[in-house]
Amino acid sequence: MPDIQALVSDLASKLRKRRVQGSYETARLTAELLRAVILQHKEPTTSGTASLIEAVRRVGEQLIAANPVELAVGNIVRHVLHIIREEDLSPLTDIVGELKLSAEDDVKDIAEDENSQKSSATTDGCLLKTPLLRAVFEHLPDSATACQTFSSENIFAGKADKSAKKLKSELLKAVNELIEDINTCREGIAEQAMELIHQNEVILTLGHSKFVKEFLCAAKEKKRSFQVFIADGAPKFEGHILAKELDKKGLKAIVITDSAVFAMISRVNMVIVGVHAVMANGGVIAPVGLHVLALAAKKHAVPFVVVASTHELCSLYPHNLEVLLNEMRCPSELLNFEEFSDCIDYGIASSSSLLHVVNPAFDYVPPELISLFVTDIGGYSSSYIYQLIADYYSSEDLPPQKKPAS
C-alpha cells in the first residue's frame, strides 16, 4: 500500500502550486485521499474512532493550509468527519431501538396476561381492576441489572465486538458513495434544466462554468430553443471558451463584455451562473464580475440562479477567519509588462512607482441577490442553505461563530 503521508504531501504540493484547481477536482481528490486514510487506519475499536477522526482532521489541516482558497477541500474533510461520527453512532442507535422494542413487547405480554386474568376471575361480581404499574416493573430486570445493561461500557464493548470490521466497511461504503456523488453531480444538476429553461428564452451567464455548460446543453438536448448571452469574464476571458463549447453543441451564443451587462440585462429572462463556494449564510464566492451581474439582475427583476453541487456547500461564514475571500492573480493578465515596464510596481522599489496592479479573482455575492440554488439534490432558496449545512456537517467540526466587528 502507498504511504499515506506521501500521498498527503503530493496532493498538498499540487494544491500549493495551483496544479489542482476548482471545486470539482479538489473535492474528488480530497475524498479519494481520505478514503485511503480510512482504509489504512487501524480497525476502529471503542477508542479507534476517535483516533480516526484525529487522523482525518490532521490530514485536512495540511491540505487546507496548502491552499486556503480552495474551500471544497475543507468541505470534504468536514463531511467525511460527519460520516465517521454518524457511522460511529449507528450501532448505539440500533441497540437502543432493540431495547425499546423488547420493552414494548414485555409490556404488551403483561397486558395480555392481565386481560386473560380479568376474563376468568371476578370478585363480588366485579372484574379485576387494571394492573398496577408495579406489576409491569415486576416483569422487568431489577435496577442494578438494568443499569449494568445500559452502561456505556457494555454498550460500546458490544459495539466493538460487533463492528470492528463492519464499521470500517460501512465508512468505506459511505465515502465511496460520496465520491460517486461528486463524479455524477453535473448530471444531477443538468437533469433539472428542463424545469427552468423554457422555449425562446434568453439566458445570461458570465465566464466559464462546467456546471452551467452541462445545464444548458441538457436543455438543448431536450429540444429547447433558447439564446445565451455570455459576459466574457475578463481578464482571463473564459467566456470565450464557453462560447466555443456551446457552438459545438449547436447552441446560439452571443459574447458581450462584462461592462455591458447592465445594457443587456433588460433583454434577458434569466441569469444562470456557476460559483466557487456557497457560504453558510446563503451568499456565494464567485468569479470576479458576478456581483455587478447580480446587482443588474436585481435592478431589473431578472431571476439570478446559481448552479452548484453539494460539495461546494461551505459550513463557514464570510466573516470567519478561516475563509480567505479572495486572492490576487498575476498582473500580467491585465497589463503587458513590456509596454508598462517603466511604471509597474514590482514590489522592490514601491516608492518609485506610481502604477500598481490589483487583479482579484473573486467576488462575494450576498444571499439577498440570489433567487434560487440548483444543486444535484434539488432546488433551494438561499434561506434554506443552513438546513443543508446541518445535514452535511457536524457541529463538532465547525469553528465557533463570532459576530463580525462593527
C-alpha positions as CSV (number, residue, x, y, z in Angstrom):
1,M,0.0,0.0,0.0
2,P,1.2,3.5,-0.7
3,D,2.5,5.6,2.2
4,I,-0.3,7.9,3.4
5,Q,2.0,10.8,4.3
6,A,3.5,10.7,0.8
7,L,0.0,10.9,-0.7
8,V,-0.9,13.8,1.5
9,S,2.4,15.6,0.7
10,D,1.8,15.1,-3.0
11,L,-1.7,16.5,-3.0
12,A,-0.7,19.4,-0.7
13,S,2.1,20.2,-3.2
14,K,-0.3,20.2,-6.1
15,L,-2.7,22.5,-4.2
16,R,0.1,24.8,-3.2
17,K,1.4,25.1,-6.7
18,R,-2.1,25.5,-8.2
19,R,-1.8,22.4,-10.2
20,V,-5.1,21.3,-8.9
21,Q,-7.8,24.0,-9.0
22,G,-11.6,24.2,-9.0
23,S,-14.1,22.8,-6.5
24,Y,-14.8,19.6,-8.5
25,E,-11.3,18.4,-8.9
26,T,-10.1,19.4,-5.4
27,A,-13.2,17.7,-3.9
28,R,-12.7,14.5,-5.8
29,L,-9.0,14.2,-5.0
30,T,-9.6,15.0,-1.3
31,A,-12.3,12.4,-0.9
32,E,-10.1,9.8,-2.6
33,L,-7.2,10.6,-0.3
34,L,-9.4,10.4,2.8
35,R,-10.7,7.0,1.6
36,A,-7.1,5.8,1.6
37,V,-6.6,7.2,5.1
38,I,-9.6,5.3,6.4
39,L,-8.6,2.1,4.5
40,Q,-5.1,2.1,6.1
41,H,-6.2,3.1,9.5
42,K,-6.2,0.5,12.3
43,E,-9.6,-1.1,12.6
44,P,-11.9,1.0,14.7
45,T,-12.4,-0.1,18.3
46,T,-14.0,1.6,21.3
47,S,-11.3,4.3,21.1
48,G,-10.3,3.8,17.5
49,T,-12.9,6.0,16.0
50,A,-11.6,9.0,18.0
51,S,-8.1,8.3,16.6
52,L,-9.5,8.0,13.1
53,I,-11.3,11.4,13.5
54,E,-8.0,12.9,14.6
55,A,-6.1,11.4,11.7
56,V,-8.6,12.7,9.2
57,R,-8.5,16.1,10.9
58,R,-4.7,16.3,10.7
59,V,-4.7,15.4,7.0
60,G,-7.4,18.0,6.4
61,E,-5.4,20.7,8.2
62,Q,-2.4,20.0,5.9
63,L,-4.5,20.2,2.7
64,I,-6.4,23.3,3.8
65,A,-3.2,25.1,4.7
66,A,-1.7,24.3,1.3
67,N,-4.4,26.4,-0.4
68,P,-7.0,28.1,1.8
69,V,-8.8,29.5,-1.2
70,E,-10.0,26.1,-2.3
71,L,-12.8,25.8,0.2
72,A,-14.0,22.5,-1.3
73,V,-11.1,20.8,0.5
74,G,-12.4,21.8,3.9
75,N,-15.9,20.9,2.8
76,I,-15.0,17.3,2.0
77,V,-12.9,16.9,5.2
78,R,-15.7,18.1,7.4
79,H,-18.2,15.9,5.5
80,V,-16.1,12.8,6.0
81,L,-15.8,13.6,9.7
82,H,-19.6,13.9,9.8
83,I,-19.8,10.4,8.1
84,I,-17.4,8.9,10.7
85,R,-19.5,10.4,13.6
86,E,-22.7,9.2,12.1
87,E,-21.5,5.6,11.4
88,D,-20.0,5.5,14.9
89,L,-23.4,6.3,16.4
90,S,-25.4,3.9,14.3
91,P,-24.7,0.7,16.3
92,L,-25.7,2.6,19.5
93,T,-28.9,3.6,17.8
94,D,-29.6,0.0,16.8
95,I,-29.1,-1.2,20.4
96,V,-31.4,1.5,21.8
97,G,-34.0,0.6,19.2
98,E,-33.8,-3.1,20.0
99,L,-34.1,-2.4,23.7
100,K,-37.2,-0.2,23.1
101,L,-38.9,-2.9,21.0
102,S,-38.1,-5.5,23.7
103,A,-39.5,-3.3,26.4
104,E,-42.7,-2.7,24.3
105,D,-43.1,-6.5,23.8
106,D,-42.7,-7.1,27.5
107,V,-45.4,-4.6,28.4
108,K,-47.7,-6.0,25.7
109,D,-47.3,-9.5,27.1
110,I,-48.0,-8.3,30.7
111,A,-51.2,-6.5,29.5
112,E,-52.4,-9.7,27.7
113,D,-51.8,-11.8,30.8
114,E,-53.7,-9.4,33.0
115,N,-56.6,-9.2,30.5
116,S,-56.9,-13.0,30.5
117,Q,-57.0,-12.9,34.3
118,K,-59.8,-10.4,34.1
119,S,-61.9,-12.5,31.9
120,S,-61.7,-15.6,34.1
121,A,-61.7,-14.2,37.7
122,T,-64.3,-12.0,39.4
123,T,-64.6,-10.7,42.9
124,D,-68.1,-9.9,44.2
125,G,-69.3,-9.8,40.6
126,C,-66.8,-7.2,39.6
127,L,-63.9,-7.6,37.2
128,L,-60.4,-7.2,38.4
129,K,-59.0,-3.6,38.1
130,T,-56.4,-2.6,35.6
131,P,-52.9,-3.9,36.5
132,L,-50.9,-1.6,38.6
133,L,-47.7,-0.1,37.2
134,R,-45.9,-2.0,39.9
135,A,-46.9,-5.2,38.2
136,V,-45.3,-4.1,35.0
137,F,-42.0,-3.4,36.7
138,E,-42.1,-6.8,38.4
139,H,-41.5,-8.4,35.0
140,L,-38.6,-6.2,34.1
141,P,-35.0,-6.7,35.3
142,D,-34.1,-5.2,38.7
143,S,-32.5,-1.7,38.6
144,A,-28.9,-2.9,39.2
145,T,-29.2,-5.3,36.3
146,A,-30.8,-2.6,34.1
147,C,-28.1,-0.1,34.9
148,Q,-25.4,-2.6,34.0
149,T,-27.2,-3.4,30.8
150,F,-27.4,0.3,29.8
151,S,-24.0,1.2,31.0
152,S,-21.9,2.9,28.2
153,E,-19.1,0.4,28.9
154,N,-21.2,-2.6,28.0
155,I,-22.9,-0.9,25.1
156,F,-19.6,0.2,23.5
157,A,-18.0,-3.1,24.3
158,G,-20.8,-4.9,22.5
159,K,-20.4,-2.4,19.6
160,A,-16.7,-3.2,19.4
161,D,-17.4,-6.9,19.3
162,K,-19.9,-6.4,16.5
163,S,-18.4,-3.6,14.4
164,A,-14.6,-3.6,14.3
165,K,-14.6,-4.7,10.7
166,K,-18.1,-3.8,9.9
167,L,-17.6,-0.1,10.9
168,K,-14.7,0.3,8.6
169,S,-16.6,-1.4,5.8
170,E,-19.6,1.0,6.4
171,L,-17.2,4.0,6.4
172,L,-15.6,3.0,3.2
173,K,-19.0,2.4,1.6
174,A,-20.2,5.8,2.7
175,V,-17.1,7.5,1.4
176,N,-17.4,5.6,-1.9
177,E,-20.9,7.0,-2.2
178,L,-19.6,10.5,-1.6
179,I,-17.0,10.1,-4.4
180,E,-19.7,8.8,-6.7
181,D,-21.9,11.8,-5.8
182,I,-19.0,14.1,-6.7
183,N,-18.5,12.3,-10.0
184,T,-22.1,12.5,-11.0
185,C,-23.0,15.9,-9.6
186,R,-23.1,17.5,-13.0
187,E,-25.6,15.1,-14.3
188,G,-27.8,15.6,-11.2
189,I,-27.7,19.4,-11.8
190,A,-28.4,19.1,-15.6
191,E,-31.5,16.9,-15.0
192,Q,-33.3,20.0,-13.7
193,A,-32.6,22.2,-16.8
194,M,-36.0,21.5,-18.3
195,E,-37.8,22.8,-15.3
196,L,-36.1,26.2,-15.5
197,I,-35.3,26.9,-19.2
198,H,-38.3,27.4,-21.4
199,Q,-38.8,27.9,-25.1
200,N,-37.3,31.0,-26.8
201,E,-35.8,32.4,-23.6
202,V,-32.7,34.5,-23.3
203,I,-30.1,33.3,-20.8
204,L,-27.2,35.4,-19.5
205,T,-24.1,33.9,-17.9
206,L,-20.5,35.0,-17.1
207,G,-17.2,33.4,-17.7
208,H,-16.9,29.6,-18.0
209,S,-18.5,27.1,-15.7
210,K,-18.7,23.4,-16.5
211,F,-21.9,23.1,-14.4
212,V,-23.5,25.9,-16.5
213,K,-22.4,24.3,-19.7
214,E,-23.9,20.9,-18.8
215,F,-27.1,22.6,-17.6
216,L,-27.5,24.5,-20.9
217,C,-26.6,21.5,-23.1
218,A,-29.1,19.3,-21.2
219,A,-31.9,21.7,-22.1
220,K,-30.7,21.8,-25.7
221,E,-30.7,18.0,-25.9
222,K,-34.4,18.1,-24.9
223,K,-35.1,20.3,-27.9
224,R,-35.4,23.5,-26.0
225,S,-34.7,26.5,-28.3
226,F,-33.1,29.5,-26.5
227,Q,-30.3,32.0,-26.8
228,V,-27.3,32.6,-24.5
229,F,-25.5,35.8,-23.8
230,I,-22.0,35.3,-22.3
231,A,-20.2,38.0,-20.5
232,D,-16.6,37.3,-21.5
233,G,-15.2,37.1,-17.9
234,A,-12.2,39.5,-18.1
235,P,-9.3,39.4,-17.6
236,K,-8.9,35.7,-18.4
237,F,-11.8,35.9,-20.9
238,E,-13.0,32.4,-20.1
239,G,-16.4,33.2,-21.6
240,H,-14.8,32.7,-25.0
241,I,-14.1,29.1,-24.0
242,L,-17.8,28.6,-23.1
243,A,-18.9,30.2,-26.3
244,K,-16.8,27.8,-28.4
245,E,-18.1,24.8,-26.4
246,L,-21.8,25.8,-26.8
247,D,-21.2,26.4,-30.5
248,K,-20.1,22.8,-30.9
249,K,-23.3,21.7,-29.3
250,G,-25.4,23.8,-31.7
251,L,-26.3,26.5,-29.2
252,K,-26.6,30.1,-30.3
253,A,-24.3,32.2,-28.1
254,I,-23.5,35.9,-28.1
255,V,-20.4,37.2,-26.4
256,I,-20.6,40.6,-24.6
257,T,-18.2,42.5,-22.4
258,D,-18.5,42.4,-18.6
259,S,-19.2,46.1,-18.6
260,A,-22.3,45.6,-20.9
261,V,-24.3,43.5,-18.5
262,F,-26.5,46.5,-17.4
263,A,-27.1,47.4,-21.0
264,M,-28.2,43.9,-22.0
265,I,-30.0,42.7,-18.8
266,S,-33.4,44.1,-19.9
267,R,-33.4,41.6,-22.8
268,V,-32.7,38.7,-20.5
269,N,-35.2,36.2,-19.0
270,M,-32.8,34.6,-16.5
271,V,-29.2,34.7,-15.3
272,I,-27.6,31.3,-14.7
273,V,-24.1,31.2,-13.2
274,G,-21.6,28.9,-11.5
275,V,-19.8,29.8,-8.3
276,H,-16.6,28.9,-6.4
277,A,-18.3,28.2,-3.0
278,V,-21.7,28.6,-1.3
279,M,-21.4,30.0,2.2
280,A,-23.4,29.0,5.3
281,N,-25.4,32.3,5.2
282,G,-26.6,31.6,1.6
283,G,-24.1,34.0,0.0
284,V,-21.6,32.9,-2.6
285,I,-17.9,33.4,-3.5
286,A,-17.9,33.6,-7.3
287,P,-15.6,34.7,-10.2
288,V,-15.0,38.4,-10.2
289,G,-17.7,40.4,-12.0
290,L,-20.6,38.4,-10.7
291,H,-21.6,40.9,-8.0
292,V,-22.2,43.5,-10.7
293,L,-24.2,41.0,-12.7
294,A,-26.3,40.1,-9.6
295,L,-27.0,43.8,-9.0
296,A,-28.1,44.3,-12.6
297,A,-30.4,41.3,-12.3
298,K,-31.9,42.6,-9.0
299,K,-32.4,46.0,-10.5
300,H,-34.4,44.6,-13.5
301,A,-36.2,41.8,-11.5
302,V,-34.4,39.1,-13.5
303,P,-34.1,35.7,-11.7
304,F,-30.5,35.1,-10.6
305,V,-29.9,31.3,-10.5
306,V,-26.8,29.7,-9.1
307,V,-25.9,26.1,-10.1
308,A,-23.7,24.4,-7.5
309,S,-23.0,20.9,-6.3
310,T,-23.4,19.8,-2.7
311,H,-19.6,19.6,-2.3
312,E,-19.5,23.4,-2.8
313,L,-21.7,23.9,0.3
314,C,-19.3,25.5,2.9
315,S,-20.1,25.4,6.6
316,L,-18.2,28.6,7.1
317,Y,-19.5,32.2,7.1
318,P,-17.8,35.0,5.1
319,H,-16.6,36.7,8.3
320,N,-14.9,33.5,9.6
321,L,-11.1,33.9,9.9
322,E,-10.7,30.5,8.2
323,V,-12.2,31.9,5.0
324,L,-9.9,33.6,2.5
325,L,-12.4,35.5,0.4
326,N,-10.0,36.5,-2.3
327,E,-6.6,36.1,-3.9
328,M,-4.7,38.4,-6.2
329,R,-3.8,37.0,-9.6
330,C,-0.8,37.8,-11.7
331,P,-0.8,41.5,-13.0
332,S,0.2,40.2,-16.5
333,E,-3.4,39.2,-17.0
334,L,-4.2,42.9,-17.1
335,L,-1.1,44.6,-18.5
336,N,1.7,43.8,-20.8
337,F,5.0,44.0,-18.9
338,E,6.9,45.1,-22.0
339,E,4.6,48.1,-22.5
340,F,4.5,49.1,-18.8
341,S,7.9,48.0,-17.6
342,D,8.9,51.6,-16.7
343,C,6.0,52.3,-14.4
344,I,4.8,49.0,-12.9
345,D,5.5,48.3,-9.2
346,Y,7.4,45.1,-8.9
347,G,7.4,45.2,-5.1
348,I,11.1,46.0,-4.8
349,A,11.2,49.8,-5.0
350,S,7.5,50.5,-4.5
351,S,8.1,54.2,-3.6
352,S,9.5,54.9,-7.0
353,S,6.4,53.6,-8.9
354,L,3.1,55.3,-9.4
355,L,1.3,52.4,-11.1
356,H,0.0,49.4,-9.1
357,V,-2.0,46.5,-10.5
358,V,-4.8,44.8,-8.5
359,N,-6.3,41.7,-10.0
360,P,-8.7,40.0,-7.6
361,A,-10.0,36.5,-8.5
362,F,-13.4,36.5,-6.7
363,D,-16.5,38.5,-5.8
364,Y,-18.8,37.9,-2.8
365,V,-22.5,37.9,-3.7
366,P,-24.8,38.3,-0.7
367,P,-27.8,36.0,-0.3
368,E,-30.4,38.7,-0.9
369,L,-29.3,38.9,-4.6
370,I,-29.8,35.2,-5.3
371,S,-33.1,33.9,-6.4
372,L,-32.5,30.1,-6.5
373,F,-29.8,27.5,-5.9
374,V,-29.9,24.5,-8.2
375,T,-27.9,21.6,-6.7
376,D,-27.5,18.0,-7.6
377,I,-30.2,17.1,-4.9
378,G,-32.7,19.8,-5.9
379,G,-33.5,23.5,-5.9
380,Y,-33.4,25.6,-2.8
381,S,-33.7,29.2,-1.8
382,S,-30.8,30.9,-0.1
383,S,-32.6,30.9,3.2
384,Y,-32.6,27.1,3.2
385,I,-28.9,26.7,2.9
386,Y,-28.4,26.5,6.6
387,Q,-30.5,23.3,6.7
388,L,-28.4,21.6,4.1
389,I,-25.3,22.6,6.1
390,A,-26.8,20.9,9.1
391,D,-27.4,17.7,7.1
392,Y,-23.9,17.5,5.7
393,Y,-21.7,18.6,8.6
394,S,-21.4,18.0,12.4
395,S,-21.4,20.9,14.8
396,E,-18.3,19.5,16.5
397,D,-16.2,20.2,13.3
398,L,-17.4,23.8,12.8
399,P,-15.4,26.8,14.1
400,P,-17.0,28.8,16.9
401,Q,-19.2,31.6,15.4
402,K,-18.2,35.1,16.2
403,K,-20.1,38.2,15.1
404,P,-18.2,40.4,12.7
405,A,-16.7,43.5,14.2
406,S,-19.0,46.5,13.7
